[in-house]
Amino acid sequence: SFGKLMSYLTYKARANGIAIQKVDEAYSTQTCPVCHNRKKHAGRNVLCACGYTSHRDIHGAKNILSKTLYGNFLPSAVAEQTKYLRPC
């Protein structure tokens, strides 16, 4: 089903002049962008021994973005604002 989704997205993107690029997301949620240590995190927040903290999903998305743009996991200057529908 992933192949069907990719072909549909590629078809729609080409029709609108947008390029699709596949990015390997391996270790994107486990790797700290500051000290590059890997650790599997439990819960919603990533807490690293170096002091880096972030929401797990935002952390992974920023790591994938930095890997795509720069080829490595780098600290991002993107502001992080996490809004929950329900309090934790």
N, C-alpha and C positions, 0 to 999 in steps of 0.2 A: 504494500500500500504506500510505502514511502516513495517508491519509484513513480507511482501514479501522481502523487502530490508534487514531486519535483518536476515531472514533465508538464503538469498543469501550471505550476508557478513559472516555469521557463517560458511556456507558450504565452501566458498573460504578460510577463515582463517584457519579452521581445516585442510584443504588439505595442507596448508603450515606450520602447526604447530604453529599457532598463536591463543591465547586465546582472546575471546571477553568478555568484561565486561560492563554491562549497569550501567550508573551513573545518578543519579537524578540531573538535572541541575537547580532545583528550586532556585531562588534568586541569581543565579551566576552573572548576570549582574547588579543586584541592590545592592549587598552587598560590602562594602569597606573592603578589606583584612587587612587594618591597624587598623581602629577603629570599624569595624563591624556594622556601621550604614547602614540602608537600605534607598535607595531613587531611585525613577524611574528617569532615566536620559533622557533628550531630546537631540537629536543631536548625533554626532559621538564620542564625548569625554565624559569621566566620570570625573567629578570634585567633590571632596568631601571637606567638611568643614575642615578636618584635613590636607589638602594639597596634598592628593593623586590625581594624574591625570593619565589617560591612555586612549587609544582608546577603544571604547565600545566592539568591537569584541575580541580584544586581552585580555582585562580585563576579559571578561566572560570565555575565553579559559583557562587563567591562574588560575582563581578561580575553574573551573572544575578540572583541573590538580591537584591543591593543595588539593581539597576535596577528590580526588581519592587516592592520595599518603598519605595524613596525616589525613584525616577525618574532616578537617576544612578549612575555607578560610584563608590562610596565605599569607603574602607578598612574592612575588616570586623573585628569583635572576635571572630569565631569562631576558636577555636583550630585550628591546622593540624597534624595529625599524619599523615604519609604513611608507610604501611607497604608495603614491597615484598615480594613473594613470593620474588624472587631479588635478590641484591645487584646494584647497578648497576655 
